[in-house]
Amino acid sequence: MGKNAKATIQSGKVLSFLPTGEYYFKKGIKAYHRRDYTKAKKYLQRAFQLEPGEPMIACQLAIILTEIGDYEESNQLLHIILEELDEEMAECHYLLANNYAHLGFFKDAYQHANLYIDLDPDGDFADDTEDLLELLTMESDDLEEELYEQDDLIVKQEQARGFLESGYFQKAIELLEHVIEEYPEYWSAYNNLALAHFYLGEVEKAEEILKDVLVRNPGNLHALCNQLVFAHYQRESDKVKKILSGLQKIQPMLTEHQFKLGATFALVGKYELAYGWLKKLYKHGFDGDGPFYYWLSYAAYYTGHESFARNIWKKVLELNREKEGYEPWNDEKSPVHGYEKRSSSAILKLESEYPEERLFALFLISLSPKKGALLESVKAEKLTAPEQRYFDYLQDGKHSSAADAHEIANHLYRYYKPIGTTEAGLYLLWFSIFNELAGQGVILKNQKAWAAATDYIWNKLRSEKVSQQEVADRYGLSSATVGKYVKLVNQYIE
């Protein structure tokens, strides 16, 4: 963006390196000056592996990444420098400003450009930064409004991630497609979009998205890891072996990539590989979140480091008490796509005065890895007739009407995970309907149609814009069928 956006760090700054690190650094600089960016990246990556605490190497590598268009990876490296290696390295703000401008994140570009001017007003890139600031503002009479609009798109990307984690896959898809339209090289949005389609059972669509990412951004680690996860769950053993063979050769430098690789290896049961990456991060003081410690504990346990695994699990429980019962040494463990079942919520709802909440509690119990023990704790004498039939069905598979109701709830579960109070409302609506239907002896044929009708009415009650055709497509039904069952549900609600 500026006149010297691709400048290298001035040669006058002399730092000491270990001989091997210095050797590869010099080779990388020579390749950079020859404009051989492939070799420059290779040499500088090797130098950084040997000198992971040296900000000069990291900064020069970030410049190479910018040269070849890997703006996101460059930004990740620049943030690592500022947050972990050298917070006073002002030129990183200039480089970040250029990268964000290329990506279209003009608010971030504007902020980092101003930070550079504040920190080093007479620096080597001061003139270029002023040019960049002028370029950012010259086409807009109201910069604040424009920056607000750009910020709004970033917020939508975060909202999409929240929808994905909460089971609102269709909403996530809509938002992510909007983000991609605005930022066609924002690869993380594509990877999240692929996950959303995969969770919806649209495997071919998900795989097509990942293939497109890898064609346009070869070597994208998140896409490669997602391909492995998809193949693992599809039980495509040959494909799993092929992808694993490639991933084992990758030596990522960025903390985020190392964690992604380690967690992916753990998820597909390659615990030796997972332990190598995750333990390395732990040794270097990586302050991860719940999933990091979760997978580290699993990897440690299944590689014979049980004492360490148990100590790490204490950290998991500190961050999230709901993980209790999912220890790797627990025979009833069941990690499922990141959605751990909420047995504690089920116990609370069983004590509710409302029948739909107690029915919902039984459904939650059916999802729990501790289903058997939880069913034994239910006080059967306090159950109503519909609840008793549902309870008996979960224990021994009897009572077809309860089986149908359970199957309808399972259809809803495919699209809406009961993570929070919003999603729980959908299940409470269905079990309210079931409770009414059970009292009238209605036989629940065409379970998908009942689920679709409940889905449609729930969204309408929440003032969500959804058509009967959209819901019909979701469940593989005709719009007329959905309309027919919507009328039936409305009759019973009334």
N, C-alpha and C positions, 0 to 999 in steps of 0.2 A: 504494500500500500504506500509506504513512504519511499523516498528516493533510494534509500539504502537498506530496504527491508530485509535483505538477505546478507547483511554484513556479518563478518565473523568477529570473534572477540579479538581485541587488539593484541598483537604479538608482544607488546611491551610488558604485559603482565606475566611474570615468571613465577611458576609454582613448582614445588618439588614433587616428584612422583617416584614410585618404585620403578626400577628399570623396565620391567615388563610392561607396566602400565604406560610409562612414558614412550616406550617403543611403539606400541600400537596407537597411541595418541598422535605421534608425529606422522606415522603412516596414514592415519585418517585425515590429518590436515593436508598432507600432500595430495591425497586422492581428491579432497574437497577442492583444492585449487585447480586440479585438472578437470574439475566438474564430473568426476567419476563418483556419483553419489552412492551407487550401490556398494562399492568398495569402502568408501568413506564411512558409511553406516556400519558396515561389518567390522571395520577396524575400531571404530569408536565404541561400538557395543562391547567388543572384547576388552577395550581399555577400561570401560566403566564397570565391567564384571570384576576386573582385577582391582579397581579403585572405586568401589561403590560410594565412598564418602567424599569424593572429589568433585566439587561443584563445577569447576572449569570444564572437565570432560563431559559432564551431564549437559552443560549449557551448549557446548559445541555440537553434541549429538542432537539436542533439540533443534538447533539450526538446520542440521541435515534433514531432520524429519519434516521441518517446514518446507525445505527445498523440494522434497518429493511429494508434498501435499498431504502428509499425515499430520494434519493440524491438531487433532484431538490428542494423539499420542505425544506430540511435542508439548502441548499444554500440560498434560499429566506430568511430564518430566520437569517442566519449568516450575510447576506448583510444588513438586517434591523438593526442588532446590530451595525455594523460598520457605517452605514449611519445615524442612528437616536438615538442610545442609548449610545454607547461607542466606538468612533473611535480608541481608543488606546488599545482595547482588542486584542492583537496580536495573541492569540491562535486561533482566528476566521480565520485568514489567513491560519494557518496550517490545520484546519479542511476543509476549502474551497479547499485547494490544494488536499487533499485526495479525496473529493467528485468529483471534476472535473476530477481527474485521473480515478476514477471509471466510470465516464460518457464518457470518451474518449476525453475530452476537454483538451488536453495536454498543449496547450499554456497557458490557464487560470491556470492550475495546476502549471505550471512552474513559472508563474508570482507571484501567491500567496505564493508559497514555498519560493521564493526569498524575498518577502515582509516580511515574518515571520522572516527569518534570519537577515534581515536588522533591524527590529524593536526589536528583542529579541534574539541576537546571543547566549546567554547563557541560554535561556529559557528551560522549562521542555521538550519541543518537538524538541529541536535543533538537537539532534542526529537523531531522526526519520525523520526530514525534510531533513537532508543531505542524508539519505538513499533514501528518495523519489526522490530527485533531481538526484541521481546516477541512480536510476531505470528508470527515465524519459529519461536519455541521453545514457544509456549503449547500447541500441540496435540501435542507429543511429549515423552514422559518421557525419551527417549534421543536427543538431537539428533545425537550422533556417528553412531549407527546409521543414522538417517534420511539424514544427509548422505552417508554412505558409499553408501547405495542410489542416491541421485541421481548421485553421482560415477560409479557403476558404469554408469549409462545413458549418460553422456557418453563413457566409455571404449568402450562398445559402438558408439557413432557413429564413433569414431576407428578401431575395428577394422573396421567396415563400409567405411570409406574405404580401409583397407589391402587388404581383400579385393578391392575394385573395381580398385585399381591393379595387383593381382597376378593378376587374371583369374578370381578366385573369385566370379563374378557371382551365382550362386544363393545363396551364403552371404551376400553383401552384401545381396541383396534381403531375406532373412529378417531380418537384423539391422536394416536400415533400416525395415522395416515395423514392427518392435517399437519403434524410436525414435519413429516417427510416431504410433503408438498412444498412447505416453506424452506426446509433445509435438506435438500436432496443428498447431501454427503454426511448427514448426522447418523453415523452407523449404529450407535447404541439404540436409536429409535427402531431401526430395522430389526435388530436382534430381539428387542422386546416385542415387536410386532409378530415375529416368528413364534415366540413363546406363547403369545396369546392365541394364535391360530392352532398351535399344537395342543394347548389345553382344551380347546374347543373340539378336538378330534379331527381338525382339518390338517392332517399330516402332510399331504402333498403340497398344499399351499404354504405351510411353514417351511418345508424343505426348499421350495422354489425361492422363497425370500432369502434364505441363507446362501443358496447358490448364487443368487444375484449379487449379494454382498461380497462374496469371495471372488467373483469375476471383476467387480468394480473396485474392490479394496482387498487384493490378494493377501492372504496371511492373517486376516482379521481373527484374532485369537478367540474372541467371544463367539463368533460364528462357528469356528471349528469346534469349540467346546460344546456348543448347543447341538451341532451335528452328532457328536458322540452321544450326548444324552438322548437325543431322539432315536438313534440307532439302538441304544441300549434298551429303551422301553419298547421298541418295536421287535426286540429279540433278533436283530439282524447281526448274527455273530460275525460273519465275514466282514461286514462293513465296520463293525466295532473294532475288529483287529486292525483293519487298514487305517482307520482314523487314529487309533491308539499309537500305532507305529509312528505316525507323523508327529503327534503331540509329544511323544517321549523325547523327540529330538529338539524340541523347542526349549530355549533357555531365556525366558523373559526377564527383563531387568526391572520393569515397573512393579511396584508392590501390588497394585490392583490385578495385574496379569498373573503374578505368581499365586495370588489367592484364588483367582478364577480357575487356574489350572489345577491347583491342589484340591479345591472343593469338588471340581468335576471328576477328578480321579477317585475321590472318596465316594461320590454319589454312584459311580458305576462299579464300585467294589475293588478298585485297584489301590488298595490301602498302602502298599509299600511306596508307590509313586506319590500318593497323596501325602504321606507322612514326611517324605523328603522335603517337599515344598513348604508345607505348613509349619513343620518344626523349624525350618530355616527362618521363616518370617517371625516365629515366636522368639527365636534366639536373638534376632536383630531388634527386638523390642516392639514389634508391630502391635499396636493397640487396636485389635479388631473388635467387631461387634459380635452378637450372639452366634450367627452362623459360622464365623471363623472358629470359635472355641468348640462349637458343636461338632464340626467336621474334624477338627484336630483331635478331639477326644476319641471319636470313632476310629480315626486312622491309627492313633496310638494304641488303642485297645486291641485292634485286629493285627497289629504288628508285634504284639508281645510286650508292650509297655503299659501294663495294666495300672500300676501305681501312678504313673504320670497321667494316664487317661482319667483316673478317678479325681486327681487334683484339678485337672482342667475342667471336669464336669461341675465342680463347685462354682467355677466362674460362669458356666452356662446357666446355672440356677440363679446366680446373683442377678444376671441380666434378664432372665425370663423364667419365673417359677413354673409356668405352664409346661415346661419341658420335663418336669419331674415325671418319671415313669418311662422315659424314652432313652434311658441310659443304654449304651451299647452292650452292656452285660445283662440287660433285661431281655429275657427270652420272648417277651411279648412286644418288643419294639416294633415300630412301623413308621419309618420316615416316608412320607408320601408327597412328592412334588413340592415340598416346602410347607404343606398345610398339615400341621399336627392337630390331632383331634382334641377337642376341648372337654375332657371328662369332668373337669371342675364345674363348668357351666351346666352340664347335664345334671349333676347332683343338686345344684341350686334350683334348677327348674322343676325337679321332681317334687319339691316342697311347695310349689306354687298353688294358689287357689284356683287357677284357671286351667281347664282341661286341655286347651290347645298348647299351653306351655309344658304340661306334663307329657303330652304326646311328642312334642318337639324334643323333650329331654330323652325319651326313649329312642328317638331317631339318632340323637347325638351319641347315645350309648352304643348304638349299632355300628358307629364309625370308629369307636375307640379300640385301640389295641388291647385294652383291659376290659373288653366287653363282658366276658364271663364273670369276672369278679364284681363288676358294677351291677349286673343283673341280679346277682345273689344278694346285693344290698338293698334291692327294691322291696318296699313293703307292699306286697301284692294285695293285702286286704284293704288297702286304701284306694285301689284303682277302680275307676268306673268300668262299665262293660266294654266300651270301645278300647279303653286303655288296657284292660285285661287281655282282650283278643290280640292286641298289638304286642303285649308283653309275651304271651304264649307263642306267638309267631316267631319272635326273636329267639326264644328258647328252643323251640322244637320244630319250627316251620309250619305249624298248623294255622288254620283260619285264613281262607283265601282272600276275604275282604281286607284283612289287615295286610296281607301280602301285596295286594294291589295298591293300597295306600302307600306302603313302603316303597314300591317301585316308582310311584309318581314322585315321591320325595327324592328318589335317586335321580330321576330325570331332571329335576330342578337343580340337584347338586352338581350336575355336569356343568352348569353355567353359573351357579351362584354358590360360593363356599360360605357357610355360616360363620364368618369370622367376627363380624361386628353386629351391632344392633340393627343396622339398616338391612343387611341380608337376612337376619333372623326374622324380620317382619314378613318376608315372603313365606317362610316355613310356618309361621304362626297363622298366616292367612290360610295356607293349605290345610293345616291340621284343624283349624276352625271349621272349614268346609267339610273335611272328612268326619269330624265329630257330628255335624248336622246330618250328613248323608248316612252315617252308620245308624243313627237313631231312626231313620226312615227306611232302612233296609235296602238302600240303593246299591246295585252292583256296579262296580267301577270298571267297565270295559273301556278299551282304548286309553290306556294310561298316558300316552304322549299327549293326547288331546286335552285331558284334564290338567296336565302339567302346563301345557301351552296356555290354556284359558286362565289358569291361576297366575301365570307369569304376566300375561297381558293386563289383567285386572289390577295386579299389584303395581305395575308400572303406571297405569292410569291413575290409581289412587295417590301416587306420588307425583303426579303432574309431569311424568316423563313423556317425551314425544316418541311414541312407538306405534306402528301400524300393525293391524292383524296380519298383514302379509309378511312383515319382518319376523314376527313371532312364528308364523307358519313355516317360513324358510328355516328358522332355527331348529325346529323340531321335525322337519321333514314332512309337513302336513299341507293340506290345501287351506287357503284362506277361508273357504266356506265351512270346513270342519272346525276351524278355530272359532269362527263366528257362532256356530251352533253350540259349542260347549261354553262359550262365554255367556250366552243366554241362559244355559242351564245353571252355571255357577251363580249368575246374578239372581236367578230365581231362588236358589237355596240360601244365598246371603240375605235376601229380603225376608 
